[in-house]
Amino acid sequence: MPRTEPARLRLSIDGQTCPEIALPHVWNLCLGAGRANEALRADWQEQFREAVDVLGARYVRFHGLFHDDMFVYRARYGSGFGPDHELAEPVYTFSYIDKVFDAILRAGARPFVELGFMPRELATQTETLFWWKAHCSPPKDMSRWAGLITATVEHWVERYGRDEVRQWRFEVWNEPNLVPHFWTGTRTEYFELYEATVLAVRAVDPGLKVGGPSTSVFVPDKRYAGEVEDRAVQQATAEAEDVDALDWGPVWIEELIEWCAARGLPVDFLSTHVYPTDFAFGAGGTTRHILRHVDATRDDLSLLKKLIAESPFPDAELHITEWSSSPSSRDSMHDTVFAATYIVRAFLRCAFLADSISYWTFTDVFEEGGAGIGPFHGGFGLVNEQGIHKPTFHALAMLSHLGDHLLMSTDDGVITRHGATGALAAVFFNYPADMGTRAVGSEITYEATRALASAGPNRRIHHVIDGVSPGASFRVESLDWDHGNVAEAWHQMGAPVNLTPAQTAGLARVADALRVETLTASASGTLEIDLDLPGWAVTSIVQIS
């Protein structure tokens, strides 16, 4: 028999009929991770499976696919104490990559493939970045690089099938504007790498989707207008009294569009990173840490959406392949309820402005600066190294429970419905009015973040929904200063660097001890939502019967 949609009751909210529109879940299409080799760890894979099952993650992106520790590009035979010799032609070995990609697919997700970094034997400069000595340079021989891309993509098509690999995205490099860290070449050299890469990928299969330039942050000056960063032009930015009055814009997006349009190259998607912070070099080389306003991400994405629509590639997807409250893996704000409320607010306000906004990262198994010192060291992760859920984990879980049909959106949250079942789901939050237009910022120590704890006032959320199933039950979960605030519990126990098993188990219980209540619709099908949210609270309402 033909499949039919479940019966729908006519809903109204606060006396108004609800027009339904599709709600894209940009927050969990893709999540970030550190580097490919970390994905070989059992704890990484366990935490990723949880991210798929609980948070709804559908893709994962990470650095270092071709780094030395993945042993893909082999120019030498290699040995321990035995003989070694140079090979006549390079050999590609994919066993480590296969283990990682197999695990991702087995978990029910897909790779968002970042093509980088340069294998040592191909790099013009080596050991440019991180303790694990990434080689972030142009290749000695572009044809060798193209050959590596061709062999790798052919291997994936053979191993996983053409239909599967066509669901992936192929991103060329990471943050090439950050010279000499993630790239040691010029802008033109990156565009040449993009051209060689996209042609190699498309030669394997014209149906594969490729994009870039994966650049870092928006800037309000011309520092990236030339071939390499010009620090001299940043002084005005460093001295600006009101940074939010400056004209912020993307890096290399328009230039890549022009390059590809002039050469007939495809741009299936554009990617960039829009952290709401920046650094600017002032007089004498001093640096200023810049914090933009709370809606900076929304403003940046609105500009990008307009730019793409007016470009020669109006159908290009927009993927924000890294985003968080700051780009530091030693920012204690990442561990807090304050960050959780901030990201819920930002994700909901940006839901219609991009195809994905990839939270950086899902785990604190992340070694760019080496392993973190202590269980709550300000790492990017939604979970810490021990797998303890941070408030941001619960925030993303609450967003993942939302339906795919938007019924109502306010400054305080949304009410949605699941198209497949008709079940209602809502998320509300209190980003305190005391904050004004300020974002949560960055702090080096957890103690410093606690200055935000007193921000208020409370916020009342009141809505009446008519037309729900009579007697329907709803689970109400709330995250706030007193519920799920695991970093505060760790702080109160003296902030031990090395946890005992008992401490780990105790903190895990605190982390998941959200406030839980039940709401029940009336016999006539009316649901009254009446919440008093303290500052920084996030509340999820999910229909359970």
Residue pairs with C-beta under 8 A, 6 or more apart in sequence:
5 419
6 420
6 421
6 422
7 422
8 422
9 422
9 467
9 468
9 469
9 525
10 17
10 467
11 17
11 18
11 407
11 417
11 465
11 466
11 467
11 468
12 18
12 465
12 466
12 467
13 407
13 408
13 415
13 463
13 464
13 465
13 466
14 463
14 464
15 464
18 407
18 408
18 415
20 405
20 406
20 407
20 417
21 405
21 406
22 404
22 405
22 406
23 351
23 402
23 403
23 404
23 405
23 406
23 414
23 416
24 351
24 352
24 355
25 56
25 351
25 399
25 400
25 402
25 404
26 347
26 350
26 351
26 353
26 354
26 355
26 356
26 357
27 343
27 347
27 351
27 357
27 359
27 396
27 399
27 400
28 55
28 56
28 57
28 58
28 396
28 399
28 400
29 58
29 59
29 355
29 356
29 358
30 57
30 58
30 59
30 60
30 61
30 112
30 319
30 321
30 356
30 358
31 51
31 55
31 57
31 59
31 60
31 61
31 358
31 359
31 361
31 362
31 382
32 60
32 61
32 62
32 321
32 322
32 358
32 359
32 360
32 361
32 362
32 380
33 39
33 44
33 48
33 60
33 61
33 62
33 361
33 362
33 363
33 365
33 366
34 62
34 63
34 361
34 363
34 365
34 366
34 367
34 368
35 62
35 63
35 64
35 67
35 132
35 367
35 368
36 62
36 63
36 64
36 65
36 67
36 70
36 96
36 97
36 100
37 64
37 67
37 69
37 70
37 96
37 132
38 44
38 62
38 365
38 366
38 367
39 45
39 48
39 62
39 100
39 103
39 104
40 96
40 99
40 100
41 365
43 365
43 385
43 387
44 363
44 365
45 103
45 107
46 387
47 362
47 363
47 365
47 383
47 387
48 57
48 60
48 103
48 104
48 107
48 109
48 362
48 363
49 107
50 383
50 387
51 57
51 60
51 362
51 363
51 382
52 58
52 107
52 108
52 109
53 108
54 397
54 400
55 362
55 382
55 393
55 396
55 397
55 400
56 400
57 109
57 362
58 109
58 110
59 109
59 110
59 111
59 112
59 168
59 169
59 356
59 358
60 104
60 109
60 110
60 111
60 112
60 362
61 111
61 112
61 113
61 114
61 171
61 321
61 358
62 114
63 114
63 116
63 117
63 134
63 174
64 70
64 116
64 117
64 132
64 134
65 72
65 97
65 113
65 114
65 115
65 116
65 117
66 72
66 73
66 115
66 116
66 117
66 118
66 119
66 148
67 117
67 119
67 132
67 134
67 135
68 119
68 120
68 133
68 135
69 96
69 132
70 96
70 97
71 93
71 95
71 96
72 92
72 93
72 94
72 96
72 97
72 119
72 148
72 152
73 90
73 92
73 119
73 121
73 122
73 148
74 87
74 90
74 91
74 92
74 93
75 86
75 87
75 90
75 119
75 121
76 84
76 85
76 86
76 87
76 121
77 83
77 84
77 85
77 86
77 87
78 84
90 121
90 144
90 147
90 148
92 148
92 151
92 152
92 155
94 152
94 155
97 152
98 159
101 111
101 156
101 160
104 110
104 111
105 160
105 164
110 164
110 167
110 168
111 168
112 168
112 169
112 171
112 319
112 321
112 358
113 168
113 169
113 170
113 171
114 171
114 173
114 174
114 214
114 321
115 149
115 170
115 171
115 172
115 173
115 197
116 136
116 172
116 173
116 174
117 134
117 135
117 136
117 173
117 174
118 135
118 136
118 137
118 138
118 139
118 145
119 135
119 148
120 126
120 135
122 139
122 140
122 141
122 144
122 145
122 148
123 135
123 137
123 139
123 140
124 137
124 138
124 139
124 140
124 184
124 185
125 135
125 136
125 137
125 180
125 184
126 133
126 135
126 137
127 133
127 134
127 135
128 134
128 135
128 136
128 137
128 180
128 181
128 184
129 136
129 181
129 182
130 367
130 368
130 369
131 367
131 368
131 369
131 370
132 367
136 180
136 181
136 182
136 183
136 184
137 183
137 184
137 185
138 183
138 184
138 185
138 189
138 190
138 192
138 193
139 145
139 193
142 192
142 193
142 196
145 193
145 196
145 197
146 196
146 197
146 199
146 200
147 200
149 196
149 197
149 200
149 201
150 200
150 203
150 204
153 165
153 170
153 200
153 201
153 204
153 205
153 208
154 204
156 165
156 168
157 165
157 204
157 205
162 205
162 207
165 205
165 208
166 205
166 207
166 208
166 209
168 208
168 209
169 209
169 210
169 211
169 268
169 269
169 317
169 319
170 197
170 201
170 208
170 209
170 210
170 211
171 210
171 211
171 212
171 214
171 269
171 271
171 319
171 321
172 193
172 194
172 197
172 198
172 210
172 211
172 212
172 213
172 214
173 182
173 183
173 190
173 193
173 194
173 212
173 213
173 214
174 182
174 214
175 181
175 182
175 183
175 214
175 215
175 216
175 273
176 182
176 183
176 185
176 187
176 190
176 193
176 213
176 214
176 215
176 252
177 183
177 187
177 213
177 215
177 216
177 224
177 229
177 251
177 252
178 216
178 229
179 185
179 186
179 228
179 229
182 216
183 190
185 193
186 227
186 228
187 224
187 226
187 227
187 228
187 252
187 255
188 227
190 213
190 252
191 255
191 256
191 259
194 212
194 213
194 256
194 259
194 260
194 265
195 259
195 260
195 263
195 265
197 210
198 210
198 265
198 266
199 265
201 208
201 210
202 208
202 210
202 266
209 268
209 269
209 317
210 266
210 268
210 269
211 267
211 268
211 269
211 270
211 271
211 316
211 317
211 319
212 256
212 270
212 271
213 251
213 252
213 253
213 256
213 270
213 271
213 272
214 271
214 272
214 273
214 321
215 224
215 250
215 251
215 252
215 253
215 272
215 273
216 251
216 272
216 273
216 275
216 327
217 251
217 273
217 274
217 275
217 277
217 278
217 327
218 248
218 249
218 250
218 251
218 274
218 278
218 296
218 300
219 237
219 248
219 249
219 251
219 278
220 237
220 240
220 243
220 246
220 247
220 248
220 249
220 278
221 233
221 234
221 236
221 237
221 246
221 280
222 230
222 233
223 229
223 230
223 231
223 233
223 234
224 230
224 251
224 252
231 281
231 285
234 280
234 281
234 282
235 280
235 281
235 282
235 283
237 243
237 246
237 278
237 280
237 288
237 290
238 280
238 281
238 282
238 283
238 286
238 287
238 288
239 282
240 246
243 278
243 290
243 291
243 292
244 292
244 293
244 296
244 437
248 292
248 296
248 299
248 300
249 303
250 272
250 300
250 303
250 304
250 307
251 272
253 270
253 272
253 304
253 307
254 307
254 311
256 267
256 270
257 267
257 270
257 311
257 312
257 313
259 265
260 266
260 267
260 313
261 311
261 312
261 313
267 313
267 316
268 316
268 317
269 316
269 317
269 318
269 319
269 355
270 304
270 308
270 313
270 316
270 317
270 318
270 319
271 318
271 319
271 320
271 321
272 304
272 320
272 321
273 320
273 321
273 322
273 323
273 327
273 360
274 296
274 297
274 300
274 301
274 320
274 323
275 322
275 323
275 324
275 325
275 326
275 327
276 291
276 292
276 293
276 294
276 296
276 297
276 325
276 326
276 439
277 289
277 290
277 291
277 292
277 326
277 327
277 442
278 290
278 292
279 287
279 288
279 289
279 290
280 287
280 288
280 290
281 287
282 288
289 442
291 438
291 439
291 441
291 442
292 439
293 437
293 438
293 439
294 342
294 345
294 346
294 431
294 435
294 437
294 438
294 439
295 346
295 349
295 437
296 439
297 323
297 346
297 349
297 350
298 346
298 349
298 350
298 353
301 318
301 320
301 350
301 353
301 354
302 353
304 318
304 353
304 354
305 318
305 353
305 354
308 314
308 316
308 318
317 355
318 353
318 354
318 355
319 354
319 355
319 356
319 358
320 354
320 356
320 357
320 358
321 356
321 358
322 358
322 360
323 357
323 358
323 359
323 360
324 334
324 343
324 359
324 360
324 380
325 331
325 333
325 334
325 339
325 342
325 343
325 439
325 440
325 441
325 442
326 333
326 334
326 441
326 442
327 360
328 378
328 442
329 366
329 368
329 369
329 372
329 378
329 379
329 380
330 369
330 372
330 377
330 378
330 379
330 444
331 378
331 442
331 443
331 444
332 376
332 377
332 378
332 443
332 444
332 445
332 446
332 448
332 449
332 487
333 339
333 378
333 440
333 441
333 442
333 443
333 449
334 378
334 379
334 380
334 381
334 390
334 392
335 376
335 378
335 379
335 384
335 390
335 391
335 446
335 449
335 486
335 487
336 391
336 440
336 446
336 449
336 452
336 485
336 487
337 391
337 479
337 480
337 481
337 484
337 485
337 536
337 538
338 440
338 449
338 452
338 536
339 391
339 392
339 440
340 390
340 391
340 392
340 394
340 395
340 479
340 536
340 538
341 395
341 429
341 430
341 431
341 536
341 537
341 538
342 431
342 439
342 440
343 359
343 392
343 395
343 396
344 395
344 398
344 399
344 427
344 429
344 538
345 429
345 431
347 357
347 399
348 399
348 409
348 413
348 414
348 427
350 357
359 382
359 392
359 396
360 380
361 380
361 381
361 382
362 381
362 382
362 383
363 381
363 382
363 383
363 385
364 372
364 377
364 379
364 380
364 381
364 383
364 384
364 385
365 381
365 385
366 372
366 379
366 380
366 381
371 385
372 378
372 379
372 385
373 497
374 495
374 496
374 497
374 498
375 384
375 385
375 386
375 388
375 490
375 496
375 497
375 499
375 504
375 507
376 384
376 446
376 486
376 487
376 490
376 495
378 443
378 444
378 446
379 385
381 390
382 389
382 390
382 392
382 393
382 396
383 389
383 390
383 393
384 390
386 499
386 504
386 507
386 508
387 508
388 486
388 504
388 507
388 508
388 511
389 484
389 486
389 508
389 511
389 512
390 486
390 487
390 511
391 479
391 484
391 485
391 486
391 487
394 477
394 479
394 484
394 514
394 538
395 479
395 538
397 540
398 427
398 477
398 479
398 538
398 539
398 540
399 427
401 425
401 427
401 540
401 542
402 414
402 416
402 425
402 426
402 427
403 416
403 417
403 418
403 419
403 423
403 424
403 425
404 416
404 418
404 419
405 416
405 417
405 418
405 419
406 414
406 415
406 416
407 414
407 415
407 416
407 417
407 424
408 414
408 415
408 463
412 428
412 429
412 430
412 459
412 461
413 426
413 427
413 428
413 429
413 461
413 539
414 426
414 427
415 424
415 425
415 426
415 463
415 465
416 424
416 425
416 426
417 423
417 424
417 425
418 424
418 425
423 542
423 543
424 465
424 468
424 472
424 474
424 527
424 541
424 542
424 543
425 540
425 541
425 542
425 543
426 529
426 540
426 541
427 538
427 539
427 540
427 541
428 461
428 531
428 533
428 538
428 539
428 541
429 533
429 537
429 538
429 539
430 458
430 459
430 533
430 534
430 535
430 536
430 537
430 538
431 536
432 455
432 456
432 457
432 535
432 536
433 456
433 457
433 459
434 455
434 456
434 457
434 535
435 452
435 455
440 452
443 449
446 487
446 490
446 491
446 495
447 491
450 488
450 491
452 536
453 481
453 535
453 536
454 535
455 535
455 536
456 534
456 535
457 535
458 532
458 533
458 534
458 535
459 532
459 533
460 530
460 531
460 532
460 533
461 529
461 530
461 531
461 532
461 533
461 539
462 528
462 529
462 530
462 531
463 528
463 529
464 526
464 527
464 528
464 529
465 526
465 527
465 528
465 529
466 525
466 526
467 525
468 521
468 525
468 526
468 527
468 543
469 521
469 525
470 521
470 522
470 523
470 524
470 525
471 520
471 521
471 522
471 523
472 520
472 521
472 525
472 527
472 543
472 545
473 518
473 519
473 520
473 521
473 543
473 544
473 545
474 518
474 519
474 520
474 521
474 527
474 541
474 542
474 543
474 544
475 516
475 517
475 518
475 540
475 541
475 542
475 544
476 516
476 517
476 518
476 519
476 531
476 539
476 540
476 541
477 514
477 515
477 516
477 539
477 540
477 542
478 514
478 515
478 516
478 517
478 533
478 537
478 538
478 539
478 540
479 514
479 537
479 538
479 539
480 515
480 533
480 534
480 536
480 537
480 538
481 488
481 534
481 535
481 536
482 515
483 513
483 514
483 515
484 510
484 511
484 512
484 513
484 514
485 510
486 507
486 510
486 511
489 506
489 507
489 510
490 496
490 507
493 503
496 503
499 507
519 527
519 528
519 529
519 541
521 527
529 541
531 539
533 539
